Amino acid sequence: MTLLKVSGIETYYGKIQALKGVSLDVEQGKIVTILGANGAGKTTTMKTIAGLLKPKSGTVEFLGENITGLRPDQLVKRGISLVPEGRAILSGMTVMENLEMGAYQRNDKEIAKDLEDVMQRFPILKERKNQLGGTLSGGQQQMLAIARALLSRPKLLLLDEPSMGLAPLIVADIFKIIKEIKDSGTTVLVVEQNARQALKIADYGYVLETGKVIVHGPSHELLEDPRIMEAYLGKKSE
């Protein structure tokens, strides 16, 4: 089933056109990745889906509903949660307070259980629950940002550059966590510059160049595509 359908979106920053008719589908229960160089339009695509930017034309549909132009808080209620580039941790609040902010729109009785669940998935957050978010390492902040997003119980988790600035060992942990999130039933759309790692865990991929999708397909095919190999993965495969 198609969970998210983006059709021909054109998004501008003032008079500068950042997206030139981007279309993509995200199937339920899958990991889909968006690849591309800096300035290709990856983050703009995520911000448009998440309601932070309004497209000038084109549509975004979620579970068959046209959600184009809805506010981010309205989209969170519908089941879309964004972990933005740079993580946006509330640095002056504790780890626990950051996590609780993830559930701010919920009023059900499962919040305490979900808090315990994310602390089991991210034991370092349990250890540091009373520590200020701004004092965590980069990897710990990324885990906190993901855990906070999960507390909104998303059907679709949007991850924008989750490995940016992290040490290789931490990057491996982050990608393992993304796969576990998918395996637990949450669909994931991830923007990533680490193309090889992203394609290894993704089911499907899209490559953007100057605001357009230039190639897309199953991730295993993209890993073997000579154009992708040369541009993003180096000429030799592992």
Secondary structure, DSSP 8 states (H G I E B T S, - for coil): -EEEEEEEEE-EETTEE--SSEEEEEETT-EEEEE--TTSSHHHHHHHHTTSS--SEEEEEETTEE-TT--HHHHHHHTEEEE-TT----TTSBHHHHHHHHTTT--STTHHHHHHHHHHHSHHHHHTTTSBGGGS-HHHHHHHHHHHHHTT--SEEEEESTTTT--HHHHHHHHHHHHHHHHTT-EEEEE-S-HHHHHHH-SEEEEEETTEEEEEEEHHHHHH-HHHIIIII-SS--
